[in-house]
Amino acid sequence: MERILVINPGSTSTKLAVFDDNERIMAVTVRHPLEEVKHFTWVMDQFDYRMALIEKALEENGIKKESLTCVMARGGLLPPVPSGAFRVNDAMIDYFRAAKVDTHISNLACVLADAIARPLGIPAMVYDPVAVDELDDISRITGMPEIPKKSRGHVLNSRAMARKCAEERLGKKLEDCTIIVLHIGGGCSAWLSHKGRLIDCYSDDDAGFAPERCGRLQAMDLAMLCYSGKYTKEEMSRYIRGNSGLKAYLGTSDGLEIERMIEEGDEKARLLYDAMALSHAKGIAELAAAVNGKVDRIVITGGLAHSKLFTDMLTPRIEWIAPVEIMAGEFEMEALAAGGLRVLRGEEEAHEFKLNK
């Protein structure tokens, strides 16, 4: 039996879980009050603070570090890498410790994992980090050479749901299937998994719009708004990623609140919800075009997949492409543990991270 610790740090919390093989035996979310973390000026400065809380949580839940056989960490902002597992090594740790721009709290995860695993002589790994980039060359090309398409979005959960769909719904390996996954919550991303690779995608600022994301816009109008003097660069960035979408129209991004508005007869809210579904149906159809429409399944996942109203608006517009599977929620902790378990069982090889200079 393998006992795997999973570490997933967020800006004001650290999610922890322990799995005995595929069975989760512990799940804890350690909260970090804003007044405690606001004093740190760099993510790596939080190492001692977060490590002490992780060790306390393990002790309180009766988990001895010596019983662990592997530590899995959420992948940080690495350079573009292929999907799958990466062993935490000195090159990865050095890369994150040297990173002063594009920093994210997830950069700290592998450092925490290594500090626990190395003294025990067990592996520490990251799996499907946000930097996964397997796009076909043709998918990178846009109409402006300065702005190629980037691979960006909810890789970990989306690829895990594609694998789950392949194995449990189709009875096949992921490498033998073509599956489109839409992850939608406050933000969104859509992925085309073909023969085990994520060959095309839409990120949360070029997919359909979401509760807090603007989605695809007509470029000239966006450029004119950016130079209108109405917004600073920072304000426009926050508008595009956090304050646009349904929130900009309705003043809220809370799906339950918006659905209550619809139930009470708010036709504007209904129209916007339906328009959001249509915008994602168009994106899914475009991804299907990349494989000539030969798609085995379409998966809808993320928090908004819990909404039957939304999925009922979306499904009729895409089920002509392929059958639709609803896999609501986010399964990042399970995906990290399952990825580590496959490596430990010899079912998958872990990559060795190397920084190309």
C-alpha positions as CSV (number, residue, x, y, z in Angstrom):
1,M,0.0,0.0,0.0
2,E,1.2,3.5,-0.8
3,R,0.4,6.4,1.6
4,I,0.5,9.7,-0.3
5,L,0.4,13.2,1.1
6,V,-1.0,15.9,-1.2
7,I,-0.1,19.6,-0.7
8,N,-2.1,22.3,-2.6
9,P,-1.4,25.8,-1.3
10,G,-3.6,28.8,-2.2
11,S,-3.3,32.4,-1.4
12,T,-5.1,32.2,1.9
13,S,-5.3,28.4,2.5
14,T,-3.3,25.2,2.2
15,K,-5.3,22.1,1.2
16,L,-3.9,18.8,2.6
17,A,-5.0,15.3,2.0
18,V,-3.6,11.8,2.6
19,F,-4.5,8.8,0.5
20,D,-3.9,5.1,1.1
21,D,-3.7,4.1,-2.5
22,N,-6.9,5.6,-3.9
23,E,-8.7,6.0,-0.6
24,R,-8.6,9.4,1.0
25,I,-8.1,9.0,4.8
26,M,-7.6,12.7,5.6
27,A,-8.7,16.0,4.1
28,V,-7.9,19.3,5.8
29,T,-8.0,22.9,4.6
30,V,-5.7,25.1,6.7
31,R,-6.9,28.7,6.6
32,H,-4.4,31.6,6.5
33,P,-6.0,34.8,7.7
34,L,-5.1,37.8,5.5
35,E,-3.6,39.6,8.4
36,E,-1.1,36.8,8.8
37,V,0.0,36.4,5.2
38,K,0.0,40.1,4.1
39,H,3.3,40.6,5.9
40,F,5.1,38.3,3.5
41,T,6.6,40.0,0.5
42,W,7.6,36.9,-1.5
43,V,5.9,33.5,-1.7
44,M,9.1,31.7,-0.5
45,D,9.1,33.7,2.7
46,Q,6.0,31.7,3.7
47,F,8.0,28.4,3.9
48,D,8.4,28.2,7.7
49,Y,4.9,29.5,8.4
50,R,3.2,27.0,6.1
51,M,5.4,24.1,7.1
52,A,4.7,24.5,10.8
53,L,0.9,24.4,10.0
54,I,1.3,21.4,7.8
55,E,3.2,19.5,10.5
56,K,0.6,20.5,13.0
57,A,-2.3,19.3,10.8
58,L,-0.6,15.9,10.2
59,E,0.0,15.5,14.0
60,E,-3.6,16.4,14.9
61,N,-4.9,13.9,12.4
62,G,-2.7,11.1,13.6
63,I,-0.6,10.9,10.4
64,K,3.1,10.1,11.1
65,K,5.4,11.4,8.4
66,E,7.3,8.2,8.6
67,S,4.3,6.3,7.3
68,L,4.3,8.3,4.0
69,T,5.7,6.8,0.8
70,C,5.3,9.8,-1.5
71,V,4.5,13.5,-1.3
72,M,2.6,15.1,-4.2
73,A,2.5,18.9,-4.7
74,R,0.5,21.3,-6.9
75,G,2.7,22.3,-9.8
76,G,3.8,26.0,-9.9
77,L,4.6,28.4,-12.7
78,L,7.3,26.3,-14.4
79,P,8.4,27.0,-18.0
80,P,6.3,25.1,-20.6
81,V,6.5,21.3,-19.9
82,P,4.7,18.2,-21.1
83,S,1.9,16.7,-19.1
84,G,2.4,14.1,-16.4
85,A,4.6,13.8,-13.3
86,F,7.8,15.6,-12.6
87,R,10.1,14.6,-9.8
88,V,11.0,17.5,-7.5
89,N,14.7,18.0,-7.9
90,D,17.3,20.7,-7.1
91,A,16.8,22.3,-10.5
92,M,13.1,22.8,-9.9
93,I,13.6,24.2,-6.4
94,D,16.4,26.5,-7.6
95,Y,14.1,27.7,-10.4
96,F,11.3,28.7,-8.0
97,R,13.7,30.2,-5.5
98,A,15.1,32.4,-8.2
99,A,11.7,33.5,-9.6
100,K,10.9,37.0,-8.7
101,V,8.3,37.6,-11.4
102,D,5.3,35.4,-12.3
103,T,5.3,34.2,-8.7
104,H,2.4,32.3,-7.4
105,I,1.9,30.6,-4.0
106,S,1.8,27.2,-5.9
107,N,5.6,27.8,-6.5
108,L,6.1,27.0,-2.8
109,A,4.4,23.6,-3.0
110,C,7.3,21.6,-4.4
111,V,9.6,23.2,-1.8
112,L,7.3,22.1,1.0
113,A,7.0,18.6,-0.5
114,D,10.7,18.2,-0.9
115,A,11.4,19.3,2.7
116,I,9.1,16.5,4.0
117,A,10.1,13.8,1.5
118,R,13.9,14.2,1.2
119,P,14.7,13.3,4.9
120,L,12.4,10.3,4.6
121,G,14.1,9.1,1.4
122,I,10.7,9.1,-0.5
123,P,9.8,10.8,-3.8
124,A,8.3,14.2,-4.0
125,M,6.5,15.1,-7.3
126,V,4.3,17.6,-9.0
127,Y,1.7,16.5,-11.6
128,D,0.1,18.3,-14.5
129,P,1.3,21.8,-13.5
130,V,-0.4,24.9,-14.9
131,A,2.6,25.2,-17.3
132,V,1.7,22.1,-19.3
133,D,2.1,22.9,-23.0
134,E,1.5,20.2,-25.6
135,L,-0.2,22.4,-28.3
136,D,0.2,21.4,-31.9
137,D,2.2,24.0,-33.8
138,I,-0.8,24.8,-35.9
139,S,-2.8,25.6,-32.8
140,R,-0.3,28.3,-31.7
141,I,-0.7,30.4,-34.8
142,T,-2.9,33.5,-34.5
143,G,-3.3,36.5,-36.8
144,M,-0.6,38.4,-34.9
145,P,2.9,37.0,-34.7
146,E,3.5,38.9,-31.4
147,I,0.6,37.1,-29.7
148,P,0.8,33.3,-30.3
149,K,-1.8,31.2,-28.4
150,K,-0.6,30.0,-25.0
151,S,-1.5,26.8,-23.2
152,R,-3.0,28.1,-20.0
153,G,-5.8,26.9,-17.7
154,H,-7.2,24.2,-15.5
155,V,-4.9,21.4,-16.7
156,L,-4.8,19.2,-13.6
157,N,-8.6,18.8,-13.2
158,S,-9.4,18.8,-16.9
159,R,-6.9,16.1,-17.8
160,A,-7.9,14.0,-14.8
161,M,-11.6,14.2,-15.9
162,A,-10.6,13.2,-19.4
163,R,-8.8,10.2,-18.0
164,K,-11.7,9.3,-15.8
165,C,-14.1,9.6,-18.7
166,A,-11.9,7.4,-20.9
167,E,-11.4,4.7,-18.4
168,E,-14.8,4.6,-16.7
169,R,-17.2,5.7,-19.5
170,L,-15.5,4.4,-22.6
171,G,-13.5,1.5,-21.1
172,K,-10.3,2.7,-22.8
173,K,-7.0,4.3,-22.1
174,L,-6.8,8.1,-22.3
175,E,-4.2,7.6,-25.1
176,D,-6.8,5.9,-27.2
177,C,-9.5,8.6,-27.0
178,T,-10.3,12.1,-28.2
179,I,-12.1,14.1,-25.5
180,I,-13.0,17.7,-25.1
181,V,-13.1,19.0,-21.5
182,L,-14.7,22.3,-20.5
183,H,-13.8,23.4,-17.0
184,I,-16.0,26.3,-15.8
185,G,-16.3,28.0,-12.4
186,G,-15.5,31.6,-11.8
187,G,-13.1,31.3,-14.7
188,C,-12.9,28.7,-17.4
189,S,-10.8,26.8,-19.9
190,A,-11.5,24.2,-22.6
191,W,-9.1,21.5,-23.7
192,L,-8.8,19.0,-26.6
193,S,-7.2,15.8,-25.4
194,H,-6.2,13.7,-28.4
195,K,-4.2,10.5,-28.0
196,G,-3.2,11.5,-24.5
197,R,-1.9,15.0,-25.4
198,L,-3.6,18.4,-24.9
199,I,-3.2,19.5,-28.5
200,D,-5.4,22.6,-28.4
201,C,-7.2,24.8,-25.8
202,Y,-9.0,27.9,-25.0
203,S,-7.9,29.8,-21.8
204,D,-10.1,31.9,-19.6
205,D,-9.6,35.0,-21.7
206,D,-10.2,33.6,-25.2
207,A,-12.8,30.9,-24.4
208,G,-16.5,31.7,-23.8
209,F,-17.2,34.2,-21.1
210,A,-17.6,33.0,-17.5
211,P,-19.0,34.4,-14.2
212,E,-15.8,36.5,-13.7
213,R,-14.1,36.4,-17.1
214,C,-14.8,38.4,-20.3
215,G,-14.0,35.6,-22.7
216,R,-13.3,36.3,-26.4
217,L,-13.8,39.9,-27.5
218,Q,-13.5,41.8,-30.7
219,A,-9.9,42.9,-30.7
220,M,-10.2,46.5,-32.1
221,D,-12.9,47.4,-29.5
222,L,-10.8,46.0,-26.7
223,A,-7.8,47.9,-27.9
224,M,-9.8,51.2,-28.1
225,L,-11.1,50.6,-24.5
226,C,-7.5,50.0,-23.2
227,Y,-6.4,53.3,-24.7
228,S,-9.5,55.3,-23.8
229,G,-8.1,56.6,-20.5
230,K,-10.9,55.0,-18.6
231,Y,-8.8,52.3,-17.1
232,T,-5.2,51.9,-16.0
233,K,-3.3,48.8,-17.0
234,E,-3.8,47.3,-13.6
235,E,-7.5,48.1,-13.6
236,M,-8.0,46.6,-17.1
237,S,-6.2,43.4,-16.0
238,R,-8.5,43.0,-13.0
239,Y,-11.5,43.8,-15.2
240,I,-10.6,41.1,-17.7
241,R,-9.8,38.5,-15.2
242,G,-12.0,38.9,-12.1
243,N,-14.6,41.6,-12.7
244,S,-16.0,40.9,-16.1
245,G,-18.5,38.3,-17.4
246,L,-21.7,37.8,-15.5
247,K,-20.3,39.9,-12.6
248,A,-20.0,43.0,-14.9
249,Y,-23.6,42.6,-16.1
250,L,-25.4,41.5,-12.9
251,G,-23.2,42.7,-10.1
252,T,-22.6,39.1,-8.9
253,S,-20.8,36.0,-10.0
254,D,-22.6,33.7,-7.5
255,G,-24.3,31.0,-9.6
256,L,-26.9,30.3,-6.9
257,E,-27.8,33.9,-6.7
258,I,-28.1,34.3,-10.4
259,E,-30.2,31.2,-10.8
260,R,-32.5,32.6,-8.1
261,M,-32.9,35.8,-10.1
262,I,-33.8,33.6,-13.1
263,E,-36.4,31.7,-11.1
264,E,-37.9,34.9,-10.0
265,G,-38.4,36.0,-13.6
266,D,-35.3,38.1,-14.4
267,E,-35.2,37.8,-18.2
268,K,-31.9,39.7,-18.4
269,A,-30.2,37.1,-16.1
270,R,-31.7,34.2,-18.1
271,L,-30.5,35.7,-21.4
272,L,-27.0,36.2,-20.0
273,Y,-26.8,32.7,-18.6
274,D,-28.0,31.3,-22.0
275,A,-25.5,33.5,-23.8
276,M,-22.7,32.2,-21.6
277,A,-23.7,28.6,-22.5
278,L,-23.8,29.5,-26.2
279,S,-20.3,31.1,-26.1
280,H,-18.9,27.8,-24.7
281,A,-20.7,25.7,-27.2
282,K,-19.0,27.7,-30.0
283,G,-15.6,27.2,-28.4
284,I,-16.2,23.4,-28.0
285,A,-17.3,23.2,-31.7
286,E,-14.1,25.0,-32.7
287,L,-12.0,22.5,-30.8
288,A,-13.8,19.7,-32.5
289,A,-12.9,21.1,-35.8
290,A,-9.2,20.5,-35.0
291,V,-9.9,16.8,-35.2
292,N,-12.4,16.9,-38.0
293,G,-15.3,16.4,-35.6
294,K,-14.1,13.0,-34.5
295,V,-14.7,13.3,-30.8
296,D,-15.5,10.4,-28.4
297,R,-16.9,12.5,-25.5
298,I,-17.4,16.0,-24.3
299,V,-16.9,16.5,-20.5
300,I,-18.3,19.4,-18.5
301,T,-16.5,19.9,-15.2
302,G,-15.8,22.6,-12.6
303,G,-18.1,24.3,-10.1
304,L,-20.7,25.5,-12.6
305,A,-21.2,22.0,-13.9
306,H,-23.3,21.5,-10.7
307,S,-25.9,23.8,-12.3
308,K,-28.5,21.7,-14.2
309,L,-29.9,25.0,-15.6
310,F,-26.5,25.8,-17.2
311,T,-25.7,22.3,-18.4
312,D,-29.3,22.0,-19.9
313,M,-28.6,25.2,-21.8
314,L,-25.2,24.0,-23.0
315,T,-25.8,20.3,-23.8
316,P,-28.3,20.5,-26.7
317,R,-25.9,22.8,-28.5
318,I,-22.9,20.3,-28.4
319,E,-24.3,16.8,-28.2
320,W,-24.4,16.6,-32.0
321,I,-20.6,16.5,-31.8
322,A,-20.4,13.7,-29.2
323,P,-22.1,12.4,-26.1
324,V,-21.8,14.8,-23.1
325,E,-20.7,13.7,-19.6
326,I,-21.3,15.9,-16.6
327,M,-18.5,15.5,-14.0
328,A,-19.2,18.4,-11.7
329,G,-16.7,19.8,-9.2
330,E,-12.9,20.0,-8.9
331,F,-10.8,16.9,-8.2
332,E,-7.3,18.4,-7.9
333,M,-6.4,16.5,-4.8
334,E,-7.5,13.2,-6.1
335,A,-5.8,13.9,-9.5
336,L,-2.5,14.6,-7.7
337,A,-2.7,11.4,-5.6
338,A,-3.7,9.3,-8.6
339,G,-0.9,10.6,-10.7
340,G,1.6,9.8,-8.0
341,L,0.2,6.4,-7.5
342,R,0.5,5.5,-11.2
343,V,4.2,6.5,-11.0
344,L,4.8,4.4,-7.8
345,R,3.1,1.4,-9.4
346,G,5.2,1.7,-12.6
347,E,2.3,2.5,-14.8
348,E,3.7,5.9,-15.7
349,E,7.2,7.3,-15.9
350,A,8.0,10.6,-14.1
351,H,9.8,13.3,-16.0
352,E,13.1,14.8,-14.8
353,F,12.9,18.6,-14.7
354,K,15.7,20.3,-16.5
355,L,16.0,24.1,-17.1
356,N,17.1,24.9,-20.6
357,K,19.5,27.8,-20.5
